[in-house]
Amino acid sequence: MNLHCTQISDLNLEKFKNYIEKYKIYGLTQNTETGQYMIAIDFFNDERKPINGICKHCERDNTNPAWCQLCDPSKITQETSGDKNIDKCIKEFQLKSTTYEKVIEWIPFNMLENIKPIGKGGFGTVYSAVWLCGKRIIEGNNDVGYARSRKRCKVALKTLSNPQTSSNFLTEFQNHMQCRLGGSELEIYGLTLYENKDYLMVLQYANRGNLHEFLQQNFRDSNFTWKKKLEQLKDISHDLNRIHLKGYTHGDFHSVNILLDQTLSGKN
């Protein structure tokens, strides 16, 4: 349940009526220390659908398959990084998770194996690894219902070129997460710490390599039609635009830094 605060001078019947018409209202309360009135609101009422299943906490329809936006973000338990600022940052983004699959977490380094360097540039080094616990997935369908699961998977690990402090790393991570919340297609799974030295972001592994290598090998392939080339360009443009809409610039935009997954979707 979300509590919307309002000063007593602002509290009027017309405003309360507007909330009643738009949201599920549970009632009113008052903070005895500040005197502020608070309206208990379910901001996600319109997103609840029976096909998503029932929330075991509030016993109402979920907002997404096996996920209640009102209850589940606050119920997530996590490993601690040992750094209170990083733990706080992770928790803040967990509370903004709109689906189970988008929940980020602190990933202990011993949950990663087969670590191999796959690239290095001015903005950091990238490794591939196998995440033993695995990414969060939703299994099932409308007919049989939905269930949460984890799937062992290959991931990418990205360092900073000059991490120095956790705060520097955290700033870059927050920038990536803001772009992700803005619609960027690159999946972000969380953070880890390599042998108590370097912080790493744990990201979706691009299983088709980078755009430069793909074009060199496939540009003249008859299956890679001009329609597919233009669709690829459109996907890259959309993802880059999402970054700009969040007020950021890429900083190192070229074909080697555009990664492709099996759908050939470009992820900046």
NORCORCOR-V270026 format. One record per residue. PHI is phi in radians with two decimals (* if undefined). OMEGA is omega as a letter, one per 40 degrees, with the letter a starting at -180 (999 if undefined). D_LAST is the distance of its C-alpha to the last C-alpha in whole Angstrom. Layout:
{{PHI;OMEGA;D_LAST} {PHI;OMEGA;D_LAST}}
This chain:
{{*;i;36} {-1.70;i;35} {-1.88;i;37} {-1.68;a;37} {-1.58;i;39} {-2.60;i;41} {-1.20;a;44} {-1.05;i;47} {-1.17;a;48} {-1.52;a;45} {-1.33;i;46} {-2.43;a;48} {-1.10;a;49} {-1.15;i;46} {-1.13;i;43} {-1.13;i;44} {-1.09;i;45} {-1.09;i;41} {-1.13;a;40} {-1.08;a;42} {-1.25;a;41} {-1.70;a;37} {-2.20;i;37} {-1.41;a;39} {-1.85;i;41} {-1.67;i;43} {2.59;a;45} {-2.12;i;46} {-2.57;a;46} {-2.43;i;47} {-1.33;a;46} {-1.20;a;49} {-1.50;a;48} {-1.78;a;46} {1.42;a;48} {-1.25;i;45} {-1.48;i;45} {-2.30;i;42} {-1.74;i;41} {-1.47;a;40} {-2.17;i;37} {-1.79;a;35} {-1.17;a;32} {-1.82;a;31} {-0.99;a;34} {-1.22;a;33} {-1.59;a;30} {-1.37;a;32} {-2.41;a;33} {-1.00;a;36} {-1.16;a;34} {-1.46;a;31} {1.63;a;34} {-1.87;i;36} {-1.24;a;35} {-1.32;a;37} {-1.62;a;38} {-1.74;i;38} {1.05;i;39} {-2.05;i;38} {-1.03;i;35} {-1.20;i;32} {-1.53;i;29} {-2.55;a;27} {-0.90;i;28} {0.95;a;29} {-2.59;i;28} {-1.91;a;30} {-1.09;a;28} {-1.31;a;31} {-1.81;a;32} {-1.12;a;30} {-0.98;a;27} {-1.41;a;30} {-1.64;a;32} {-1.21;i;29} {-1.76;a;30} {-2.57;i;28} {-1.21;i;29} {-1.68;i;29} {-1.46;a;27} {1.56;i;30} {-2.11;a;29} {-1.12;i;29} {-1.21;i;27} {-1.19;i;24} {-1.04;i;26} {-1.13;a;26} {-1.08;i;23} {-1.06;a;22} {-1.11;i;25} {-1.06;i;24} {-1.34;i;20} {-1.07;a;23} {-1.19;i;25} {-1.67;a;22} {-1.15;a;21} {-1.70;i;22} {-2.48;i;22} {-1.05;a;23} {-1.16;a;20} {-1.66;i;18} {-1.21;i;20} {-1.69;a;19} {-2.80;i;22} {-1.40;a;23} {-1.95;i;23} {-0.98;a;26} {-1.11;i;25} {-1.28;i;28} {-1.59;i;26} {-2.09;i;24} {-2.47;a;25} {0.94;a;25} {-1.44;a;22} {-2.41;i;21} {-1.21;i;19} {-2.23;i;16} {-3.10;i;15} {-2.61;i;15} {-2.56;a;14} {-1.17;a;15} {-1.92;i;13} {2.28;i;14} {-1.90;a;15} {-2.08;i;14} {-2.12;i;16} {-1.81;i;17} {-2.78;i;20} {-1.85;i;22} {-1.61;a;22} {-1.16;i;26} {-1.21;i;26} {1.58;a;23} {-1.26;i;20} {-1.42;i;22} {-2.37;i;23} {-1.88;i;25} {-1.90;i;28} {1.96;i;31} {-2.73;a;31} {-1.05;a;33} {-1.35;a;36} {-1.74;a;36} {1.64;a;34} {-2.08;i;31} {-2.48;i;31} {-1.46;a;28} {-2.65;i;28} {-2.20;a;26} {-2.33;i;24} {-0.93;a;24} {-2.69;i;21} {-1.50;a;19} {-2.31;i;16} {-1.90;i;14} {-2.03;a;15} {-2.11;i;13} {-1.72;i;16} {-1.66;i;16} {-1.24;a;18} {-2.53;a;21} {-1.12;i;21} {0.88;a;24} {-2.24;i;25} {-1.13;a;23} {-1.18;i;23} {-1.09;a;21} {-1.13;a;18} {-1.10;i;19} {-1.08;i;18} {-1.13;i;14} {-1.07;i;14} {-1.08;i;16} {-1.09;i;13} {-1.07;a;10} {-1.20;i;13} {-1.11;i;14} {-1.17;i;10} {-1.09;i;11} {-1.14;i;14} {-1.39;i;13} {2.02;i;12} {-1.03;a;8} {-1.42;a;8} {-1.22;a;7} {-1.31;i;11} {-2.07;a;12} {-1.76;i;16} {2.65;a;17} {-2.27;i;19} {-2.58;a;21} {-2.24;a;23} {-1.54;i;24} {0.81;i;28} {1.01;a;28} {-2.11;a;26} {-1.91;i;23} {-1.39;i;20} {-2.31;i;17} {-1.47;i;15} {-1.80;a;15} {-2.19;i;12} {-1.04;i;12} {-1.49;i;12} {-1.46;a;11} {-1.37;i;14} {-1.90;i;14} {1.32;a;12} {-1.76;a;10} {-1.12;a;10} {-1.04;a;13} {-1.14;a;15} {-1.10;a;15} {-1.17;i;16} {-1.07;a;19} {-1.55;a;20} {-2.21;a;20} {-1.00;a;20} {-1.66;i;24} {-1.17;a;24} {-1.08;i;26} {-1.33;i;24} {-1.62;a;21} {-1.26;i;22} {-1.13;i;21} {-1.09;i;21} {-1.18;i;18} {-1.11;a;17} {-1.22;i;17} {-1.12;i;15} {-1.10;i;12} {-1.09;i;12} {-1.11;i;13} {-1.07;i;10} {-1.13;a;7} {-1.10;i;10} {-1.11;a;10} {-1.17;i;7} {-1.15;i;7} {-1.13;i;10} {-1.09;i;10} {-1.11;a;9} {-1.15;a;12} {-1.13;i;14} {-1.50;i;14} {1.54;a;15} {-1.96;i;12} {-2.09;a;11} {-1.19;i;8} {1.61;a;11} {-2.71;a;10} {-1.55;i;8} {-2.74;a;9} {-1.09;i;9} {-1.20;a;10} {-1.64;i;7} {-1.80;a;5} {-1.73;a;7} {-2.10;i;9} {-1.73;a;11} {-1.17;i;15} {-1.56;a;15} {1.17;i;12} {-1.36;a;10} {-1.39;a;7} {-2.15;a;4} {-1.50;999;0}}
